[in-house]
């Protein structure tokens, strides 16, 4: 994987959110502490969902609807593609089985 500066910014943002929440968790008590912890966990999970699972949850329903013969627009670009410009999946030639290798061996 290549060095992508945008990913460093996203990582720094999540670190800043969690660090700030951790500082304030030590200062507050009671119900506010629970809400702060929940907000921090939700923010971190939201970033994970958007950059890791967004493509899965958008492209699979499009493929499922295609099984019934309906046509939807797609595939949808994942946020990681929009940030980096890299393809979401590996090229097909990386996944084909090599004829000179044993069955089950991959390039």
C-alpha positions in Angstrom: 0.0 0.0 0.0 1.3 3.4 -0.9 1.7 6.3 1.4 -1.4 8.4 1.2 -1.3 11.7 3.1 -5.1 11.9 3.3 -5.1 8.7 5.4 -2.8 10.4 7.9 -5.2 13.3 8.3 -8.1 10.9 8.9 -6.0 9.0 11.4 -5.0 12.2 13.2 -8.6 13.3 13.3 -9.7 10.1 15.1 -6.8 10.2 17.4 -7.6 13.8 18.3 -11.3 13.0 19.0 -10.4 10.0 21.2 -7.6 11.9 23.0 -9.9 14.9 23.7 -12.6 12.5 24.9 -10.1 10.8 27.2 -9.0 14.1 28.7 -12.6 15.1 29.4 -13.5 11.7 30.7 -11.2 12.3 33.6 -12.8 15.7 34.4 -16.5 14.9 34.3 -18.6 12.4 36.3 -22.0 10.8 36.2 -24.2 10.7 33.1 -22.1 13.2 31.2 -19.2 10.8 31.3 -21.3 8.0 29.8 -22.4 10.3 27.0 -18.9 11.4 26.3 -17.6 7.9 26.1 -20.5 6.8 23.8 -19.9 9.8 21.5 -16.2 8.9 21.3 -16.9 5.3 20.4 -19.6 6.2 17.9 -17.3 8.7 16.2 -14.5 6.2 15.9 -16.9 3.5 14.6 -18.4 5.9 12.2 -15.0 6.7 10.6 -14.3 2.9 10.4 -17.7 2.2 8.8 -17.4 5.0 6.2 -13.9 4.1 5.1 -14.0 0.3 5.4 -17.6 -0.9 5.0 -19.4 1.7 2.9 -18.6 0.1 -0.4 -19.8 -3.3 1.0 -23.2 -2.0 2.1 -23.8 0.0 -1.1 -22.5 -2.4 -3.8 -24.0 -5.6 -2.4 -27.6 -4.5 -2.4 -27.1 -3.2 -6.0 -25.9 -6.7 -6.9 -28.7 -8.4 -5.1 -31.3 -6.2 -6.8 -29.6 -7.2 -10.1 -30.4 -10.8 -9.4 -34.1 -10.0 -9.8 -33.5 -8.3 -13.1 -33.8 -4.7 -11.8 -31.3 -2.2 -12.9 -29.8 0.3 -10.4 -26.9 2.7 -10.9 -23.7 1.4 -9.5 -21.1 0.6 -8.5 -20.8 3.3 -5.9 -17.4 4.7 -5.2 -16.2 4.0 -1.7 -15.0 7.0 0.4 -11.5 5.5 0.4 -11.5 5.7 -3.4 -12.6 9.3 -3.3 -9.8 10.2 -0.9 -7.0 8.1 -2.6 -8.1 7.6 -6.1 -7.1 3.9 -5.7 -9.4 1.1 -6.9 -11.5 -0.6 -4.1 -10.6 -4.1 -5.1 -7.5 -5.8 -6.5 -7.1 -6.1 -10.2 -8.4 -9.4 -11.6 -4.9 -10.6 -12.8 -3.8 -10.7 -9.1 -6.6 -13.1 -8.2 -6.4 -15.6 -11.1 -4.8 -18.9 -10.4 -1.5 -19.4 -12.2 -1.5 -22.5 -14.5 2.1 -23.4 -13.6 1.4 -23.7 -9.9 -0.4 -26.2 -7.8 -4.2 -26.0 -7.5 -5.1 -23.5 -4.8 -1.9 -21.5 -5.3 -2.5 -17.8 -6.2 -0.4 -15.2 -7.9 
